[in-house]
Structures are given as structure tokens and as C-alpha cells.
Amino acid sequence: MCEPMTKEEMQRFLIEEAEKGIPEMEAYRSLMRILGVEYPNKKETTK
């Protein structure tokens, strides 16, 4: 299993994505994939 990312590593990732010209939301989605988390959809939250 991979070690968890620190706050600084996450910030560094987002800065690198911004420097590449990646849109903010796409950078957040990429970070979420790396962290293995998903934003719940409406069907999941209404259960």
C-alpha cells in the first residue's frame, strides 16, 4: 500500500498541475483519483 500524501505533497501536486495549464476542477479530480476517494452522486446521498 502507498503512503498517504501529506498536505504539502497535495499542494505541490496542485501547483504542478496549474503550471501545466490543467483546469482547477480537473486537477482536483486527478488528486481525488490518486487518493482513492470519490465525490458521492445524488443517488448515493439520498439513501
CORUR-V236405 format. One record per pair of residues at least 4 apart in sequence whose ideal C-beta (glycine too) atoms are under 8 Angstrom apart, sorted by the first residue. I is the first residue (numbers start at 0). J is the second residue. D is the distance in Angstrom with one decimal. If there is no record, write none. Layout:
i;j;d
I;J;D
I;J;D
This chain:
i;j;d
4;8;4.3
4;9;5.2
4;12;7.5
4;33;7.2
4;34;6.7
5;9;7.1
6;10;6.4
7;11;6.2
8;12;6.4
9;13;6.6
9;30;6.3
10;14;6.3
11;15;6.4
12;16;6.4
12;26;7.7
12;29;7.9
12;30;6.0
12;33;7.4
13;17;6.3
13;26;5.5
13;27;7.8
13;30;6.7
14;18;6.4
15;19;6.6
16;21;4.1
16;25;7.7
16;26;3.7
16;29;6.7
17;21;6.8
17;23;7.6
17;26;6.8
21;25;5.3
21;26;4.9
21;29;7.5
22;26;7.0
23;27;6.5
24;28;6.4
25;29;6.4
26;30;6.4
27;31;6.3
28;32;6.6
29;33;6.5
30;34;6.2
31;36;5.1
31;37;6.8
31;38;7.0
39;43;4.3
39;44;5.0
40;44;7.4
41;45;6.2
42;46;7.6
